């Protein structure tokens, strides 16, 4: 079992935070996931036909993350929130990346709903996970760069376990150690908003949509919610 905690000073600064934790166990990442394929292709057709486009930085959902990034010293136009970066890439290229079915599933849900998303392979998480301000001494190895080591800036919000930092700039980039692969068996997916008063229902819809994509390809899928009212959740 892994406990996720959001630090009191983070919820004090961002009291309208809501994070959905979608946990899947017994994942089968090497079989076809037709519903995920259909979700990706549907978004791509919508963009090509001009009937839909991803949220951009003028959208209140993205704007809130830009404001948060600036509050802890990150320039969000140079280091973008994950959903902002994904949406910009999608709008430019016309296609979404194909990584593996589990990652593709949360990317589809993220860009459809304008919510940052990520995931951690729980078999590679060490101890519990805290969403907190970095003190600058922690180490982070970026996804896809297993030999690199970075130190988050003091005051930057991170996800961190006993082994180091799992995300930088709250949700800009995930760590290599806890990356999700086709062989990942136990994974927790996160969907986030800083506007729960406005977008709480959206987060819940998105979480159930993601659970629906995962459920046919795992033994069990569950959804929990983390925020100021419930600052500690065990998955």
N, C-alpha and C positions, 0 to 999 in steps of 0.2 A: 504494500500500500504506500502511496505517495501523497503527502499533504501539500497543498498549494496554499500559500498565505500572501495577502497583500498588506504591506506595512501601513501602520496608522498614519505616518506622515505623507504617504502617497495618497491615501483616501482623504486626508485633510486637504491636500492640494487639488485633488480631483474627485470631489464627492459624488459625482454623477457617473462614476465608473461602473460598468457591468461587463463581466467576462464569463462567457459560456465555456465550460470544459466538457468536451465530448470525448468520452473514453471508449476505445474499441479494443477488445481482447480476442485472441485467436484469429488475427487478420490473415487473410489469404491473398497476398499481394501479387501472386504470379498467375492468377486466373483472369479471364476477361471480366471487365466491369462495364457492361453495356450501358447502364444508366449514366455512369460518369462520362463515357464517350458521348452519349446523346446530349448531356448537359453542356459539355464543351462546344460541341458542334452547333447546338442551338444558340449559344451566345455569339459564336462567330458568324452565323447567318444573320442574326439580329443586327450586329454591327455592320456587316456588309450591305444589308438592305436599308440601313439608315433608320431603323425603327427603335434602336436602343444604342446607348453608348455608356461607357463606364463613368463613374463619378470622378470629377477632377477636383483641383484644389479650391475651386469656387463653391463646391458643394459643402453644406454645413458639416456633414459627416467627416469629410477630409480636412476642412478648415479647423475643426476642433483639434485634430492631431497636430496640425502645423503649429497652432498656438501652444500646445503642450510641449512640443519639441523645443520651441524657442524658450520656453520657461526653464528648461534645464540645459540651455546653452548649445543646442543643436540647430543648425540651419536646415530647415526642412526642404529647401529647394536644392540643397547639395546632398543631403542624406535624407531620403524620403521615407515616410511611413510605408510599410510593405504594400498596402492596398493601393496607395497612390502610385508607387513605382510599377506595380503590376498593371494597373489600369492604363498608365501612360504607354507602357510597352505594348499592351494589347491594342490600344487605339492607333499606334504607329504601324504595327506589323500586321494587324488584322487576324492574328492567331494567338492562342494561349499556349504556353509551354506544355509539353508532355514529358513529365518526369517519371512518375509511377502512379498507379491508380489512386493510392491514398492521398498523395500530394496533389494530384490533379483534381481530386474531389474537393479539397478545401480551397484550392485556387478558384474553382468554378463558383463555389458558394461565396467566397470573399469578394470577387469582382462583381458578381450579380447584385450583392446587397451593399457594396461599398463599405465593408467592414474588414479591418486587419485580421488576418488569420495566420496561424502557425501550428506547429506540431512538434512533439517530443517523443522519441522512442523511450518508453519507460524502463526498458531493460538496460539503458545506458545512462539513466538519471541516478545520481548519487545522493541518497537521503531525500529530504524535502526540498521544495522549490519556493523561493521567496521573490515577490515582486517588490523591489526596494530601490532606494538610491544607492548607487555605487560609491565606494570610498576611494577608488582609484588604484587600489592594490590588487584587484581581481585580474584574472587572466581570461582571455576569450580567444578561441580559435574559430575563425569564420568558416561557414559552410563552404565546402569545396576547396579550402586552403588548409589542409591538415598540418602543414609545417609552420604556419603563421601563428604568431601570438600577439594579441593586442591587449591594451589596458584601457578599459572604459574611463572616461573622464569622471572625476569626482562630481557627484550630483546628478549624473546621468541615470535615468531609470532603466533597470535591467531585470530580467528573470535570472535567478542564480540558484544553484544547488551547492552542496558541500564540495563539489569538484571544480567549480568555477562558474563563469557567466554563460547562460544559455541563449540570451538574446542581447543585442545592443540597441541603444536608443529606443527602449521599450519594445518595439516590434519591427525595427528596420531590417535586422538580419539574424538568422538563427545560427547556432553553433554546429560545428562539424560532428562533434561527439554524439549528439542526440538526434542526428538527422534521421529521417524516415526513409527506409528503403523497401524494396519488394519483399524482403525477408523479415521486416519488423513484425513482431507478434503482438505487443502491447503498446498502444499509442494513445496519447492524449492530444486532442486538437483544441485550439483556443480560438475564439471569436470575440472581438473586443469593441466596446464603444465607450466614449467619454460623455455621451449624451443619453443616459438611460431614461431620463424623463421623456425625451422625444423618441428615442430609438430602442427602448427596451423590448417592445413587441417585435421589432425587426430582428433583434438578436435572437429572440426565442424562435422565431420562424426560421431563421438561418440555421440555428443549431439543430432543429428538427429536420430540416432539409439535408444537412450534412449527415445526421444520424441515419436518415433514409438511404443515402448513398452507401454508407458503410455497412449497414445491417445485413444485407444479403451475402457479405463477404467476410463475416467475422462470427465468432461464437456469441458475443454479447456486446451491445452498445448502450451507453448510458449518458445522460446529460446532467451536469450540475452547474450551479451558478455561483460566482465569486464577486463580492463587492463590499461596500462599507457595511451593509447589514449582515453579511455572511463573509467575514474576512478570512476564514479558514475552511477549506474543503478537502476532504480525503477522497482520492480516486483509486 
